[in-house]
């Protein structure tokens, strides 16, 4: 049941941000919540890791799509994401 809700949220995220496999360039997305990063370097490293991971995919918007799964320290959110990918 959790997977259904996360899938629905993910599809809404895609629609809201205009993500598409046909975009030639990566689409910018805006995050609504405050940042958990304590430094700009921490955010830069996280973005670099996501970018490297996304570079193995064909679509430019992959890293934007991965932005849906924001870094969190909330245990229930971590479990929800793990369940979605299981």
PDB file of N, CA, C and O in Angstrom:
ATOM      1  N   UNK A   1       0.817  -1.192   0.000  1.00  0.00           N
ATOM      2  CA  UNK A   1       0.000   0.000   0.000  1.00  0.00           C
ATOM      3  C   UNK A   1       0.868   1.265   0.000  1.00  0.00           C
ATOM      4  O   UNK A   1       0.540   2.251  -0.661  1.00  0.00           O
ATOM      5  N   UNK A   2       1.981   1.227   0.749  1.00  0.00           N
ATOM      6  CA  UNK A   2       2.887   2.375   0.766  1.00  0.00           C
ATOM      7  C   UNK A   2       3.438   2.661  -0.625  1.00  0.00           C
ATOM      8  O   UNK A   2       3.592   3.817  -1.017  1.00  0.00           O
ATOM      9  N   UNK A   3       3.735   1.592  -1.370  1.00  0.00           N
ATOM     10  CA  UNK A   3       4.284   1.768  -2.718  1.00  0.00           C
ATOM     11  C   UNK A   3       3.312   2.519  -3.610  1.00  0.00           C
ATOM     12  O   UNK A   3       3.722   3.347  -4.424  1.00  0.00           O
ATOM     13  N   UNK A   4       2.020   2.234  -3.459  1.00  0.00           N
ATOM     14  CA  UNK A   4       1.012   2.921  -4.265  1.00  0.00           C
ATOM     15  C   UNK A   4       1.037   4.420  -4.004  1.00  0.00           C
ATOM     16  O   UNK A   4       1.009   5.215  -4.943  1.00  0.00           O
ATOM     17  N   UNK A   5       1.091   4.812  -2.730  1.00  0.00           N
ATOM     18  CA  UNK A   5       1.095   6.232  -2.391  1.00  0.00           C
ATOM     19  C   UNK A   5       2.375   6.916  -2.844  1.00  0.00           C
ATOM     20  O   UNK A   5       2.342   8.052  -3.317  1.00  0.00           O
ATOM     21  N   UNK A   6       3.504   6.226  -2.700  1.00  0.00           N
ATOM     22  CA  UNK A   6       4.764   6.826  -3.135  1.00  0.00           C
ATOM     23  C   UNK A   6       4.777   6.948  -4.659  1.00  0.00           C
ATOM     24  O   UNK A   6       5.277   7.938  -5.193  1.00  0.00           O
ATOM     25  N   UNK A   7       4.240   5.964  -5.354  1.00  0.00           N
ATOM     26  CA  UNK A   7       4.162   6.044  -6.819  1.00  0.00           C
ATOM     27  C   UNK A   7       3.301   7.235  -7.223  1.00  0.00           C
ATOM     28  O   UNK A   7       3.645   7.972  -8.147  1.00  0.00           O
ATOM     29  N   UNK A   8       2.191   7.418  -6.535  1.00  0.00           N
ATOM     30  CA  UNK A   8       1.305   8.546  -6.820  1.00  0.00           C
ATOM     31  C   UNK A   8       2.023   9.874  -6.562  1.00  0.00           C
ATOM     32  O   UNK A   8       1.906  10.805  -7.359  1.00  0.00           O
ATOM     33  N   UNK A   9       2.765   9.966  -5.456  1.00  0.00           N
ATOM     34  CA  UNK A   9       3.534  11.176  -5.135  1.00  0.00           C
ATOM     35  C   UNK A   9       4.615  11.424  -6.175  1.00  0.00           C
ATOM     36  O   UNK A   9       4.852  12.565  -6.574  1.00  0.00           O
ATOM     37  N   UNK A  10       5.266  10.358  -6.611  1.00  0.00           N
ATOM     38  CA  UNK A  10       6.331  10.474  -7.607  1.00  0.00           C
ATOM     39  C   UNK A  10       5.775  10.967  -8.941  1.00  0.00           C
ATOM     40  O   UNK A  10       6.382  11.822  -9.586  1.00  0.00           O
ATOM     41  N   UNK A  11       4.631  10.437  -9.357  1.00  0.00           N
ATOM     42  CA  UNK A  11       4.003  10.895 -10.600  1.00  0.00           C
ATOM     43  C   UNK A  11       3.585  12.362 -10.501  1.00  0.00           C
ATOM     44  O   UNK A  11       3.719  13.112 -11.468  1.00  0.00           O
ATOM     45  N   UNK A  12       3.082  12.770  -9.343  1.00  0.00           N
ATOM     46  CA  UNK A  12       2.715  14.173  -9.134  1.00  0.00           C
ATOM     47  C   UNK A  12       3.965  15.064  -9.208  1.00  0.00           C
ATOM     48  O   UNK A  12       3.914  16.153  -9.779  1.00  0.00           O
ATOM     49  N   UNK A  13       5.076  14.609  -8.637  1.00  0.00           N
ATOM     50  CA  UNK A  13       6.343  15.328  -8.684  1.00  0.00           C
ATOM     51  C   UNK A  13       6.796  15.510 -10.137  1.00  0.00           C
ATOM     52  O   UNK A  13       7.266  16.581 -10.520  1.00  0.00           O
ATOM     53  N   UNK A  14       6.650  14.457 -10.933  1.00  0.00           N
ATOM     54  CA  UNK A  14       7.036  14.510 -12.349  1.00  0.00           C
ATOM     55  C   UNK A  14       6.180  15.537 -13.084  1.00  0.00           C
ATOM     56  O   UNK A  14       6.698  16.360 -13.838  1.00  0.00           O
ATOM     57  N   UNK A  15       4.876  15.485 -12.860  1.00  0.00           N
ATOM     58  CA  UNK A  15       3.968  16.434 -13.528  1.00  0.00           C
ATOM     59  C   UNK A  15       4.246  17.872 -13.084  1.00  0.00           C
ATOM     60  O   UNK A  15       4.342  18.779 -13.910  1.00  0.00           O
ATOM     61  N   UNK A  16       4.372  18.063 -11.785  1.00  0.00           N
ATOM     62  CA  UNK A  16       4.575  19.403 -11.217  1.00  0.00           C
ATOM     63  C   UNK A  16       5.845  20.066 -11.752  1.00  0.00           C
ATOM     64  O   UNK A  16       5.869  21.274 -11.988  1.00  0.00           O
ATOM     65  N   UNK A  17       6.899  19.270 -11.940  1.00  0.00           N
ATOM     66  CA  UNK A  17       8.189  19.813 -12.370  1.00  0.00           C
ATOM     67  C   UNK A  17       8.440  19.667 -13.866  1.00  0.00           C
ATOM     68  O   UNK A  17       9.510  20.034 -14.353  1.00  0.00           O
ATOM     69  N   UNK A  18       7.466  19.136 -14.598  1.00  0.00           N
ATOM     70  CA  UNK A  18       7.596  19.020 -16.049  1.00  0.00           C
ATOM     71  C   UNK A  18       8.717  18.104 -16.492  1.00  0.00           C
ATOM     72  O   UNK A  18       9.348  18.350 -17.520  1.00  0.00           O
ATOM     73  N   UNK A  19       8.975  17.046 -15.727  1.00  0.00           N
ATOM     74  CA  UNK A  19      10.052  16.120 -16.080  1.00  0.00           C
ATOM     75  C   UNK A  19       9.601  15.214 -17.224  1.00  0.00           C
ATOM     76  O   UNK A  19       8.439  14.812 -17.295  1.00  0.00           O
ATOM     77  N   UNK A  20      10.530  14.906 -18.105  1.00  0.00           N
ATOM     78  CA  UNK A  20      10.210  14.088 -19.268  1.00  0.00           C
ATOM     79  C   UNK A  20      11.473  13.391 -19.759  1.00  0.00           C
ATOM     80  O   UNK A  20      12.567  13.948 -19.670  1.00  0.00           O
ATOM     81  N   UNK A  21      11.323  12.161 -20.281  1.00  0.00           N
ATOM     82  CA  UNK A  21      12.499  11.500 -20.867  1.00  0.00           C
ATOM     83  C   UNK A  21      12.917  12.153 -22.180  1.00  0.00           C
ATOM     84  O   UNK A  21      13.974  11.832 -22.722  1.00  0.00           O
ATOM     85  N   UNK A  22      12.100  13.063 -22.694  1.00  0.00           N
ATOM     86  CA  UNK A  22      12.389  13.708 -23.975  1.00  0.00           C
ATOM     87  C   UNK A  22      13.050  15.072 -23.835  1.00  0.00           C
ATOM     88  O   UNK A  22      13.360  15.709 -24.841  1.00  0.00           O
ATOM     89  N   UNK A  23      13.273  15.533 -22.603  1.00  0.00           N
ATOM     90  CA  UNK A  23      13.973  16.804 -22.400  1.00  0.00           C
ATOM     91  C   UNK A  23      15.442  16.625 -22.764  1.00  0.00           C
ATOM     92  O   UNK A  23      16.084  15.665 -22.336  1.00  0.00           O
ATOM     93  N   UNK A  24      15.966  17.549 -23.552  1.00  0.00           N
ATOM     94  CA  UNK A  24      17.372  17.471 -23.948  1.00  0.00           C
ATOM     95  C   UNK A  24      18.302  17.868 -22.806  1.00  0.00           C
ATOM     96  O   UNK A  24      19.427  17.376 -22.717  1.00  0.00           O
ATOM     97  N   UNK A  25      17.830  18.759 -21.933  1.00  0.00           N
ATOM     98  CA  UNK A  25      18.632  19.211 -20.796  1.00  0.00           C
ATOM     99  C   UNK A  25      17.905  18.887 -19.501  1.00  0.00           C
ATOM    100  O   UNK A  25      16.690  18.692 -19.478  1.00  0.00           O
ATOM    101  N   UNK A  26      18.668  18.834 -18.441  1.00  0.00           N
ATOM    102  CA  UNK A  26      18.101  18.584 -17.114  1.00  0.00           C
ATOM    103  C   UNK A  26      17.182  19.739 -16.707  1.00  0.00           C
ATOM    104  O   UNK A  26      17.535  20.910 -16.849  1.00  0.00           O
ATOM    105  N   UNK A  27      16.020  19.394 -16.210  1.00  0.00           N
ATOM    106  CA  UNK A  27      15.073  20.402 -15.723  1.00  0.00           C
ATOM    107  C   UNK A  27      15.424  20.794 -14.299  1.00  0.00           C
ATOM    108  O   UNK A  27      15.813  19.944 -13.498  1.00  0.00           O
ATOM    109  N   UNK A  28      15.292  22.058 -13.980  1.00  0.00           N
ATOM    110  CA  UNK A  28      15.511  22.508 -12.609  1.00  0.00           C
ATOM    111  C   UNK A  28      14.284  22.227 -11.763  1.00  0.00           C
ATOM    112  O   UNK A  28      13.154  22.355 -12.235  1.00  0.00           O
ATOM    113  N   UNK A  29      14.500  21.848 -10.526  1.00  0.00           N
ATOM    114  CA  UNK A  29      13.389  21.620  -9.613  1.00  0.00           C
ATOM    115  C   UNK A  29      13.619  22.431  -8.352  1.00  0.00           C
ATOM    116  O   UNK A  29      14.755  22.729  -7.984  1.00  0.00           O
ATOM    117  N   UNK A  30      12.529  22.780  -7.701  1.00  0.00           N
ATOM    118  CA  UNK A  30      12.616  23.531  -6.456  1.00  0.00           C
ATOM    119  C   UNK A  30      12.154  22.655  -5.311  1.00  0.00           C
ATOM    120  O   UNK A  30      11.130  21.977  -5.393  1.00  0.00           O
ATOM    121  N   UNK A  31      12.925  22.684  -4.251  1.00  0.00           N
ATOM    122  CA  UNK A  31      12.570  21.917  -3.059  1.00  0.00           C
ATOM    123  C   UNK A  31      11.814  22.826  -2.109  1.00  0.00           C
ATOM    124  O   UNK A  31      12.216  23.962  -1.856  1.00  0.00           O
ATOM    125  N   UNK A  32      10.708  22.305  -1.586  1.00  0.00           N
ATOM    126  CA  UNK A  32       9.845  23.121  -0.742  1.00  0.00           C
ATOM    127  C   UNK A  32      10.289  23.166   0.717  1.00  0.00           C
ATOM    128  O   UNK A  32      10.055  24.161   1.404  1.00  0.00           O
ATOM    129  N   UNK A  33      10.920  22.111   1.190  1.00  0.00           N
ATOM    130  CA  UNK A  33      11.309  22.057   2.596  1.00  0.00           C
ATOM    131  C   UNK A  33      12.683  22.681   2.795  1.00  0.00           C
ATOM    132  O   UNK A  33      13.433  22.893   1.843  1.00  0.00           O
ATOM    133  N   UNK A  34      12.992  22.966   4.042  1.00  0.00           N
ATOM    134  CA  UNK A  34      14.302  23.500   4.373  1.00  0.00           C
ATOM    135  C   UNK A  34      15.384  22.451   4.168  1.00  0.00           C
ATOM    136  O   UNK A  34      15.102  21.253   4.134  1.00  0.00           O
ATOM    137  N   UNK A  35      16.585  22.895   4.036  1.00  0.00           N
ATOM    138  CA  UNK A  35      17.714  22.011   3.792  1.00  0.00           C
ATOM    139  C   UNK A  35      18.225  21.388   5.093  1.00  0.00           C
ATOM    140  O   UNK A  35      18.217  22.024   6.146  1.00  0.00           O
ATOM    141  N   UNK A  36      18.667  20.141   5.000  1.00  0.00           N
ATOM    142  CA  UNK A  36      19.257  19.483   6.168  1.00  0.00           C
ATOM    143  C   UNK A  36      20.772  19.662   6.187  1.00  0.00           C
ATOM    144  O   UNK A  36      21.434  19.302   7.161  1.00  0.00           O
ATOM    145  N   UNK A  37      21.314  20.217   5.113  1.00  0.00           N
ATOM    146  CA  UNK A  37      22.766  20.366   5.005  1.00  0.00           C
ATOM    147  C   UNK A  37      23.261  21.471   5.924  1.00  0.00           C
ATOM    148  O   UNK A  37      22.665  22.545   6.010  1.00  0.00           O
ATOM    149  N   UNK A  38      24.351  21.191   6.601  1.00  0.00           N
ATOM    150  CA  UNK A  38      24.927  22.174   7.510  1.00  0.00           C
ATOM    151  C   UNK A  38      25.910  23.096   6.788  1.00  0.00           C
ATOM    152  O   UNK A  38      26.205  24.197   7.255  1.00  0.00           O
ATOM    153  N   UNK A  39      26.416  22.627   5.636  1.00  0.00           N
ATOM    154  CA  UNK A  39      27.353  23.445   4.858  1.00  0.00           C
ATOM    155  C   UNK A  39      27.014  23.367   3.368  1.00  0.00           C
ATOM    156  O   UNK A  39      26.329  22.447   2.922  1.00  0.00           O
ATOM    157  N   UNK A  40      27.500  24.334   2.616  1.00  0.00           N
ATOM    158  CA  UNK A  40      27.321  24.302   1.163  1.00  0.00           C
ATOM    159  C   UNK A  40      28.099  23.140   0.561  1.00  0.00           C
ATOM    160  O   UNK A  40      27.676  22.549  -0.433  1.00  0.00           O
ATOM    161  N   UNK A  41      29.247  22.813   1.173  1.00  0.00           N
ATOM    162  CA  UNK A  41      30.059  21.700   0.674  1.00  0.00           C
ATOM    163  C   UNK A  41      29.302  20.374   0.772  1.00  0.00           C
ATOM    164  O   UNK A  41      29.397  19.539  -0.127  1.00  0.00           O
ATOM    165  N   UNK A  42      28.556  20.180   1.850  1.00  0.00           N
ATOM    166  CA  UNK A  42      27.783  18.947   2.018  1.00  0.00           C
ATOM    167  C   UNK A  42      26.747  18.815   0.914  1.00  0.00           C
ATOM    168  O   UNK A  42      26.569  17.736   0.348  1.00  0.00           O
ATOM    169  N   UNK A  43      26.072  19.897   0.612  1.00  0.00           N
ATOM    170  CA  UNK A  43      25.065  19.883  -0.459  1.00  0.00           C
ATOM    171  C   UNK A  43      25.740  19.635  -1.812  1.00  0.00           C
ATOM    172  O   UNK A  43      25.219  18.887  -2.639  1.00  0.00           O
ATOM    173  N   UNK A  44      26.886  20.256  -2.032  1.00  0.00           N
ATOM    174  CA  UNK A  44      27.613  20.092  -3.292  1.00  0.00           C
ATOM    175  C   UNK A  44      28.056  18.639  -3.483  1.00  0.00           C
ATOM    176  O   UNK A  44      27.966  18.098  -4.586  1.00  0.00           O
ATOM    177  N   UNK A  45      28.528  18.018  -2.418  1.00  0.00           N
ATOM    178  CA  UNK A  45      28.963  16.617  -2.503  1.00  0.00           C
ATOM    179  C   UNK A  45      27.764  15.721  -2.807  1.00  0.00           C
ATOM    180  O   UNK A  45      27.844  14.829  -3.652  1.00  0.00           O
ATOM    181  N   UNK A  46      26.656  15.964  -2.112  1.00  0.00           N
ATOM    182  CA  UNK A  46      25.449  15.166  -2.363  1.00  0.00           C
ATOM    183  C   UNK A  46      25.004  15.312  -3.815  1.00  0.00           C
ATOM    184  O   UNK A  46      24.684  14.318  -4.466  1.00  0.00           O
ATOM    185  N   UNK A  47      24.981  16.531  -4.321  1.00  0.00           N
ATOM    186  CA  UNK A  47      24.586  16.760  -5.719  1.00  0.00           C
ATOM    187  C   UNK A  47      25.548  16.098  -6.696  1.00  0.00           C
ATOM    188  O   UNK A  47      25.127  15.605  -7.742  1.00  0.00           O
ATOM    189  N   UNK A  48      26.832  16.083  -6.362  1.00  0.00           N
ATOM    190  CA  UNK A  48      27.829  15.454  -7.230  1.00  0.00           C
ATOM    191  C   UNK A  48      27.616  13.941  -7.286  1.00  0.00           C
ATOM    192  O   UNK A  48      27.727  13.334  -8.351  1.00  0.00           O
ATOM    193  N   UNK A  49      27.311  13.341  -6.144  1.00  0.00           N
ATOM    194  CA  UNK A  49      27.044  11.895  -6.091  1.00  0.00           C
ATOM    195  C   UNK A  49      25.801  11.558  -6.905  1.00  0.00           C
ATOM    196  O   UNK A  49      25.810  10.607  -7.687  1.00  0.00           O
ATOM    197  N   UNK A  50      24.727  12.334  -6.726  1.00  0.00           N
ATOM    198  CA  UNK A  50      23.500  12.107  -7.491  1.00  0.00           C
ATOM    199  C   UNK A  50      23.771  12.283  -8.983  1.00  0.00           C
ATOM    200  O   UNK A  50      23.289  11.499  -9.800  1.00  0.00           O
ATOM    201  N   UNK A  51      24.533  13.302  -9.335  1.00  0.00           N
ATOM    202  CA  UNK A  51      24.873  13.541 -10.738  1.00  0.00           C
ATOM    203  C   UNK A  51      25.672  12.395 -11.338  1.00  0.00           C
ATOM    204  O   UNK A  51      25.420  11.990 -12.473  1.00  0.00           O
ATOM    205  N   UNK A  52      26.625  11.873 -10.591  1.00  0.00           N
ATOM    206  CA  UNK A  52      27.429  10.741 -11.061  1.00  0.00           C
ATOM    207  C   UNK A  52      26.562   9.507 -11.242  1.00  0.00           C
ATOM    208  O   UNK A  52      26.673   8.800 -12.244  1.00  0.00           O
ATOM    209  N   UNK A  53      25.707   9.253 -10.274  1.00  0.00           N
ATOM    210  CA  UNK A  53      24.792   8.116 -10.356  1.00  0.00           C
ATOM    211  C   UNK A  53      23.862   8.275 -11.567  1.00  0.00           C
ATOM    212  O   UNK A  53      23.657   7.325 -12.323  1.00  0.00           O
ATOM    213  N   UNK A  54      23.309   9.463 -11.745  1.00  0.00           N
ATOM    214  CA  UNK A  54      22.363   9.722 -12.836  1.00  0.00           C
ATOM    215  C   UNK A  54      23.041   9.682 -14.202  1.00  0.00           C
ATOM    216  O   UNK A  54      22.375   9.445 -15.209  1.00  0.00           O
ATOM    217  N   UNK A  55      24.351   9.910 -14.255  1.00  0.00           N
ATOM    218  CA  UNK A  55      25.043   9.914 -15.549  1.00  0.00           C
ATOM    219  C   UNK A  55      25.033   8.531 -16.199  1.00  0.00           C
ATOM    220  O   UNK A  55      25.299   8.408 -17.395  1.00  0.00           O
ATOM    221  N   UNK A  56      24.734   7.510 -15.437  1.00  0.00           N
ATOM    222  CA  UNK A  56      24.652   6.157 -15.982  1.00  0.00           C
ATOM    223  C   UNK A  56      23.299   5.859 -16.619  1.00  0.00           C
ATOM    224  O   UNK A  56      23.074   4.754 -17.112  1.00  0.00           O
ATOM    225  N   UNK A  57      22.399   6.840 -16.609  1.00  0.00           N
ATOM    226  CA  UNK A  57      21.089   6.692 -17.225  1.00  0.00           C
ATOM    227  C   UNK A  57      21.041   7.499 -18.516  1.00  0.00           C
ATOM    228  O   UNK A  57      21.865   8.391 -18.717  1.00  0.00           O
ATOM    229  N   UNK A  58      20.105   7.204 -19.377  1.00  0.00           N
ATOM    230  CA  UNK A  58      20.004   7.869 -20.671  1.00  0.00           C
ATOM    231  C   UNK A  58      19.325   9.229 -20.630  1.00  0.00           C
ATOM    232  O   UNK A  58      19.573  10.060 -21.503  1.00  0.00           O
ATOM    233  N   UNK A  59      18.491   9.474 -19.655  1.00  0.00           N
ATOM    234  CA  UNK A  59      17.655  10.671 -19.663  1.00  0.00           C
ATOM    235  C   UNK A  59      18.245  11.782 -18.801  1.00  0.00           C
ATOM    236  O   UNK A  59      18.696  11.542 -17.681  1.00  0.00           O
ATOM    237  N   UNK A  60      18.236  12.983 -19.332  1.00  0.00           N
ATOM    238  CA  UNK A  60      18.808  14.146 -18.640  1.00  0.00           C
ATOM    239  C   UNK A  60      18.089  14.441 -17.326  1.00  0.00           C
ATOM    240  O   UNK A  60      18.707  14.939 -16.384  1.00  0.00           O
ATOM    241  N   UNK A  61      16.813  14.144 -17.252  1.00  0.00           N
ATOM    242  CA  UNK A  61      16.022  14.451 -16.056  1.00  0.00           C
ATOM    243  C   UNK A  61      16.134  13.404 -14.952  1.00  0.00           C
ATOM    244  O   UNK A  61      15.445  13.506 -13.937  1.00  0.00           O
ATOM    245  N   UNK A  62      16.991  12.402 -15.133  1.00  0.00           N
ATOM    246  CA  UNK A  62      17.122  11.364 -14.105  1.00  0.00           C
ATOM    247  C   UNK A  62      17.550  11.951 -12.770  1.00  0.00           C
ATOM    248  O   UNK A  62      16.994  11.580 -11.736  1.00  0.00           O
ATOM    249  N   UNK A  63      18.518  12.852 -12.761  1.00  0.00           N
ATOM    250  CA  UNK A  63      18.964  13.414 -11.487  1.00  0.00           C
ATOM    251  C   UNK A  63      17.871  14.270 -10.853  1.00  0.00           C
ATOM    252  O   UNK A  63      17.774  14.341  -9.628  1.00  0.00           O
ATOM    253  N   UNK A  64      17.040  14.926 -11.685  1.00  0.00           N
ATOM    254  CA  UNK A  64      15.905  15.672 -11.144  1.00  0.00           C
ATOM    255  C   UNK A  64      14.891  14.716 -10.525  1.00  0.00           C
ATOM    256  O   UNK A  64      14.312  15.002  -9.477  1.00  0.00           O
ATOM    257  N   UNK A  65      14.685  13.595 -11.178  1.00  0.00           N
ATOM    258  CA  UNK A  65      13.774  12.580 -10.661  1.00  0.00           C
ATOM    259  C   UNK A  65      14.304  12.015  -9.341  1.00  0.00           C
ATOM    260  O   UNK A  65      13.537  11.778  -8.408  1.00  0.00           O
ATOM    261  N   UNK A  66      15.602  11.804  -9.271  1.00  0.00           N
ATOM    262  CA  UNK A  66      16.199  11.315  -8.028  1.00  0.00           C
ATOM    263  C   UNK A  66      16.071  12.339  -6.911  1.00  0.00           C
ATOM    264  O   UNK A  66      16.135  11.989  -5.733  1.00  0.00           O
ATOM    265  N   UNK A  67      15.887  13.610  -7.279  1.00  0.00           N
ATOM    266  CA  UNK A  67      15.676  14.657  -6.290  1.00  0.00           C
ATOM    267  C   UNK A  67      14.403  14.465  -5.490  1.00  0.00           C
ATOM    268  O   UNK A  67      14.256  15.027  -4.405  1.00  0.00           O
ATOM    269  N   UNK A  68      13.482  13.673  -6.020  1.00  0.00           N
ATOM    270  CA  UNK A  68      12.252  13.364  -5.282  1.00  0.00           C
ATOM    271  C   UNK A  68      12.593  12.638  -3.984  1.00  0.00           C
ATOM    272  O   UNK A  68      11.942  12.849  -2.961  1.00  0.00           O
ATOM    273  N   UNK A  69      13.598  11.797  -4.028  1.00  0.00           N
ATOM    274  CA  UNK A  69      14.016  11.019  -2.865  1.00  0.00           C
ATOM    275  C   UNK A  69      15.099  11.793  -2.123  1.00  0.00           C
ATOM    276  O   UNK A  69      16.272  11.421  -2.142  1.00  0.00           O
ATOM    277  N   UNK A  70      14.690  12.859  -1.480  1.00  0.00           N
ATOM    278  CA  UNK A  70      15.640  13.722  -0.794  1.00  0.00           C
ATOM    279  C   UNK A  70      16.278  13.018   0.397  1.00  0.00           C
ATOM    280  O   UNK A  70      15.690  12.129   1.012  1.00  0.00           O
ATOM    281  N   UNK A  71      17.479  13.439   0.697  1.00  0.00           N
ATOM    282  CA  UNK A  71      18.194  12.922   1.853  1.00  0.00           C
ATOM    283  C   UNK A  71      17.398  13.273   3.101  1.00  0.00           C
ATOM    284  O   UNK A  71      16.906  14.393   3.244  1.00  0.00           O
ATOM    285  N   UNK A  72      17.277  12.315   3.994  1.00  0.00           N
ATOM    286  CA  UNK A  72      16.510  12.546   5.216  1.00  0.00           C
ATOM    287  C   UNK A  72      17.127  11.800   6.384  1.00  0.00           C
ATOM    288  O   UNK A  72      17.827  10.804   6.199  1.00  0.00           O
ATOM    289  N   UNK A  73      16.867  12.280   7.567  1.00  0.00           N
ATOM    290  CA  UNK A  73      17.295  11.559   8.767  1.00  0.00           C
ATOM    291  C   UNK A  73      16.082  11.003   9.515  1.00  0.00           C
ATOM    292  O   UNK A  73      16.211  10.518  10.639  1.00  0.00           O
ATOM    293  N   UNK A  74      14.903  11.074   8.888  1.00  0.00           N
ATOM    294  CA  UNK A  74      13.672  10.572   9.496  1.00  0.00           C
ATOM    295  C   UNK A  74      13.536   9.079   9.199  1.00  0.00           C
ATOM    296  O   UNK A  74      13.442   8.667   8.043  1.00  0.00           O
ATOM    297  N   UNK A  75      13.526   8.293  10.246  1.00  0.00           N
ATOM    298  CA  UNK A  75      13.513   6.842  10.094  1.00  0.00           C
ATOM    299  C   UNK A  75      12.295   6.336   9.320  1.00  0.00           C
ATOM    300  O   UNK A  75      12.429   5.438   8.489  1.00  0.00           O
ATOM    301  N   UNK A  76      11.121   6.890   9.573  1.00  0.00           N
ATOM    302  CA  UNK A  76       9.916   6.428   8.880  1.00  0.00           C
ATOM    303  C   UNK A  76       9.975   6.727   7.378  1.00  0.00           C
ATOM    304  O   UNK A  76       9.477   5.942   6.570  1.00  0.00           O
ATOM    305  N   UNK A  77      10.578   7.849   7.005  1.00  0.00           N
ATOM    306  CA  UNK A  77      10.711   8.191   5.586  1.00  0.00           C
ATOM    307  C   UNK A  77      11.726   7.271   4.913  1.00  0.00           C
ATOM    308  O   UNK A  77      11.526   6.866   3.768  1.00  0.00           O
ATOM    309  N   UNK A  78      12.800   6.941   5.603  1.00  0.00           N
ATOM    310  CA  UNK A  78      13.805   6.021   5.067  1.00  0.00           C
ATOM    311  C   UNK A  78      13.169   4.662   4.808  1.00  0.00           C
ATOM    312  O   UNK A  78      13.395   4.060   3.758  1.00  0.00           O
ATOM    313  N   UNK A  79      12.379   4.177   5.756  1.00  0.00           N
ATOM    314  CA  UNK A  79      11.698   2.883   5.590  1.00  0.00           C
ATOM    315  C   UNK A  79      10.707   2.924   4.430  1.00  0.00           C
ATOM    316  O   UNK A  79      10.566   1.946   3.695  1.00  0.00           O
ATOM    317  N   UNK A  80      10.030   4.041   4.267  1.00  0.00           N
ATOM    318  CA  UNK A  80       9.057   4.194   3.183  1.00  0.00           C
ATOM    319  C   UNK A  80       9.757   4.116   1.826  1.00  0.00           C
ATOM    320  O   UNK A  80       9.253   3.478   0.902  1.00  0.00           O
ATOM    321  N   UNK A  81      10.897   4.753   1.708  1.00  0.00           N
ATOM    322  CA  UNK A  81      11.659   4.723   0.446  1.00  0.00           C
ATOM    323  C   UNK A  81      12.201   3.322   0.194  1.00  0.00           C
ATOM    324  O   UNK A  81      12.162   2.833  -0.935  1.00  0.00           O
ATOM    325  N   UNK A  82      12.709   2.671   1.248  1.00  0.00           N
ATOM    326  CA  UNK A  82      13.214   1.304   1.095  1.00  0.00           C
ATOM    327  C   UNK A  82      12.107   0.364   0.652  1.00  0.00           C
ATOM    328  O   UNK A  82      12.334  -0.502  -0.193  1.00  0.00           O
ATOM    329  N   UNK A  83      10.921   0.519   1.204  1.00  0.00           N
ATOM    330  CA  UNK A  83       9.790  -0.313   0.829  1.00  0.00           C
ATOM    331  C   UNK A  83       9.427  -0.089  -0.636  1.00  0.00           C
ATOM    332  O   UNK A  83       9.108  -1.039  -1.350  1.00  0.00           O
ATOM    333  N   UNK A  84       9.473   1.147  -1.078  1.00  0.00           N
ATOM    334  CA  UNK A  84       9.149   1.474  -2.462  1.00  0.00           C
ATOM    335  C   UNK A  84      10.080   0.756  -3.429  1.00  0.00           C
ATOM    336  O   UNK A  84       9.635   0.267  -4.467  1.00  0.00           O
ATOM    337  N   UNK A  85      11.373   0.687  -3.101  1.00  0.00           N
ATOM    338  CA  UNK A  85      12.352   0.068  -3.994  1.00  0.00           C
ATOM    339  C   UNK A  85      12.469  -1.433  -3.802  1.00  0.00           C
ATOM    340  O   UNK A  85      13.193  -2.088  -4.551  1.00  0.00           O
ATOM    341  N   UNK A  86      11.784  -1.990  -2.830  1.00  0.00           N
ATOM    342  CA  UNK A  86      11.846  -3.444  -2.585  1.00  0.00           C
ATOM    343  C   UNK A  86      10.966  -4.204  -3.527  1.00  0.00           C
ATOM    344  O   UNK A  86      10.902  -5.431  -3.457  1.00  0.00           O
TER     345      UNK A  86
END
